[in-house]
Amino acid sequence: MASQKILSCFIDESGDFGPYDYHSPYYYVTMVLHNQDDDISDKIQGLEYRTTNLGYKNHAIHTGPLIRRESVYENDLVENRKHLFNVLYYFTIGLPIKYFTVRVKKSECEDEIVQTAKLSKLISQELHSRDDFWNSFDKIIVYYDNGQTQLTRIITSVFNTLFTDVEMRKVKPVDYKLFQVADLICTVELLAEKAEHNAFTKSELEFFDTMRDFKKNYLKHIRKRKL
């Protein structure tokens, strides 16, 4: 009997379900997709080796705080933070993965109910638009850290409505490198929106030099992995 063909789906978000704030006008959700038949264990070992050499053993890289020099990165020089970012970035573009990102414009949502409805619809539409891809797998395992209750409910409902064999797993980011990849891609997609509106902050310009450099050196290559 042939073994099951299993798709891993790692989900991360940027933003929250609170009221509109000009500092955070969008809510982003990114899903990173990996066919479990594609072995990436050697690449994971390489990532662990490089992050350990940079002084971050058993560490989950959080790209937003890394760029803004927040949290555990507040005392790190920009050169060191760039090294850590690039380690995860090059790991990401070397993986056999696909991804998609949806976003909700919070100014168009009068309350949490509307935002939930819009996000559910966008995710459902994205899944439906790639029926052949999703239906080529026997089982889907969805990984999320349950960071936001509203999103947990949405993805649980949408996936179990559309697919017959779905397993939901709560994860710790430090244990799953592809969850950290979802975090990076979600951040990159958010930065792409800011670049389109010439809205990079001082810390983002310090990190990427220019918005043009960001698009050329990072966004361009990440987008090649879009589903």
C-alpha positions in Angstrom: 0.0 0.0 0.0 1.4 3.4 -1.0 2.3 5.8 1.8 0.2 8.9 2.3 1.3 12.1 0.5 1.3 14.7 3.2 1.5 18.5 2.9 2.7 20.6 5.8 1.2 24.1 6.1 3.0 26.6 8.4 1.0 29.7 9.2 2.1 33.0 10.7 0.4 36.5 10.9 1.3 40.1 11.1 -1.0 42.5 12.8 -4.0 41.9 15.1 -7.8 42.0 15.2 -7.9 45.3 17.1 -9.2 48.6 15.7 -7.5 50.4 12.8 -4.1 52.0 13.6 -2.1 53.9 11.1 1.0 52.2 12.4 -0.5 48.8 11.5 -3.1 49.4 8.7 -3.1 45.8 7.4 -3.6 42.3 8.7 -1.4 39.7 6.9 -1.5 35.9 7.0 1.2 33.8 5.3 1.1 30.1 4.7 4.3 28.2 3.8 3.7 24.8 2.1 6.0 21.9 2.2 5.6 18.4 0.6 6.9 16.0 3.3 8.3 13.8 0.6 11.0 16.5 0.1 13.7 15.9 2.7 15.1 19.1 4.1 16.9 17.7 7.2 20.4 18.6 5.8 19.2 22.2 5.2 17.8 22.4 8.8 21.1 21.1 10.2 22.9 23.8 8.2 20.6 26.5 9.6 21.2 25.3 13.2 24.9 25.2 12.7 25.0 28.8 11.3 22.7 30.3 13.9 24.7 28.6 16.7 27.9 30.1 15.3 26.3 33.5 15.5 25.6 33.0 19.2 21.9 31.9 18.9 21.7 28.3 19.8 18.2 26.8 19.9 16.8 30.2 18.9 13.6 31.0 17.0 14.4 34.0 14.7 11.7 36.7 14.8 12.4 38.9 11.8 10.2 41.9 12.8 12.0 42.5 16.1 15.3 41.6 14.5 14.9 44.4 11.9 13.6 46.9 14.5 16.3 46.0 17.1 13.7 45.0 19.7 13.3 42.2 22.3 16.4 39.9 22.5 18.1 41.9 19.7 18.0 45.3 21.3 21.8 45.3 22.1 22.9 43.7 18.8 24.7 45.7 16.2 23.0 46.1 12.8 25.8 44.0 11.1 25.1 41.1 13.5 21.4 41.4 13.0 21.8 41.4 9.2 23.9 38.2 9.4 21.2 36.4 11.4 18.5 37.6 9.0 20.5 36.5 6.0 21.1 33.1 7.5 17.3 32.5 7.6 16.7 34.2 4.3 19.2 32.0 2.4 17.8 29.0 4.1 14.4 30.0 2.9 15.2 30.6 -0.8 17.0 27.2 -0.8 13.9 25.2 0.3 11.5 23.3 -1.9 8.5 25.3 -0.7 5.6 27.4 -1.9 3.7 30.1 -0.1 0.8 32.5 -0.4 -0.1 35.6 1.6 -3.5 37.2 2.1 -4.1 40.6 3.6 -7.0 42.6 5.0 -7.1 46.4 5.0 -8.2 47.2 8.5 -9.7 50.6 7.6 -12.3 48.7 5.6 -13.4 46.6 8.6 -15.8 48.3 11.0 -15.3 45.7 13.6 -13.8 42.3 14.4 -16.7 40.4 12.8 -16.2 42.1 9.4 -12.4 41.5 9.6 -13.0 37.8 10.4 -15.5 37.4 7.5 -13.1 39.1 5.0 -10.1 37.0 6.1 -12.1 33.8 6.0 -13.2 34.6 2.5 -9.7 35.5 1.2 -8.2 32.3 2.6 -11.0 30.2 1.1 -10.6 31.9 -2.3 -6.9 31.3 -2.3 -7.3 27.6 -1.4 -10.0 27.2 -4.1 -7.9 28.8 -6.7 -5.3 26.1 -6.4 -7.6 23.0 -6.1 -5.3 20.8 -8.2 -2.3 21.5 -5.9 -4.2 20.9 -2.6 -6.1 17.8 -3.9 -2.8 16.2 -4.9 -2.2 15.4 -1.2 -3.9 12.8 0.9 -3.5 14.7 4.2 -2.7 18.3 5.3 -1.1 19.1 8.6 -1.5 22.7 9.7 1.0 24.2 12.1 0.2 27.4 14.0 1.3 28.7 17.4 -2.3 29.7 18.3 -0.9 33.2 18.8 -4.3 34.8 18.0 -7.5 33.0 18.9 -9.5 34.6 16.0 -7.1 33.3 13.4 -7.0 29.8 15.0 -10.7 29.6 14.7 -10.7 30.8 11.1 -8.0 28.3 9.8 -9.6 25.5 11.8 -13.0 26.2 10.2 -11.8 26.8 6.7 -9.4 23.9 6.4 -11.9 21.4 7.9 -14.6 22.6 5.6 -12.6 22.3 2.4 -10.5 19.2 3.1 -11.4 15.7 4.4 -8.1 14.8 6.2 -6.7 17.7 8.2 -4.7 17.7 11.4 -4.1 20.9 13.4 -1.0 21.1 15.5 0.1 23.8 17.9 3.8 24.6 17.6 6.6 26.3 19.4 8.5 28.5 16.8 11.9 27.3 18.2 11.0 23.7 17.3 10.0 24.3 13.6 12.3 26.1 11.2 9.5 26.4 8.6 7.4 28.3 11.1 10.3 30.8 11.2 10.3 30.8 7.4 6.6 31.8 7.5 7.5 34.6 9.9 10.2 35.9 7.6 8.0 35.7 4.5 5.1 37.4 6.2 7.5 40.2 7.3 8.9 40.5 3.7 5.3 40.8 2.3 4.5 43.5 4.8 7.6 45.4 3.9 6.8 45.1 0.3 3.5 47.0 1.0 5.4 49.7 2.9 8.0 50.0 0.0 5.2 50.6 -2.5 4.1 53.5 -0.4 7.6 54.8 0.3 6.9 54.2 4.0 10.0 52.4 5.4 10.9 53.4 8.9 14.4 54.6 9.9 15.2 51.2 11.3 14.1 49.5 8.1 16.2 51.8 6.0 19.2 51.2 8.2 18.7 47.4 7.8 18.1 47.3 4.0 19.9 50.5 2.9 17.2 51.5 0.4 13.7 50.2 -0.6 15.1 49.5 -4.0 17.8 47.3 -2.5 15.1 45.5 -0.5 13.1 44.7 -3.6 16.1 43.6 -5.6 18.0 41.6 -3.0 15.1 40.0 -1.0 11.6 40.5 -2.3 12.4 39.4 -5.8 13.8 36.1 -4.8 11.2 35.4 -2.1 8.3 36.0 -4.6 9.7 33.2 -6.8 8.3 30.8 -4.2 4.7 32.0 -4.5 2.1 29.3 -5.1 
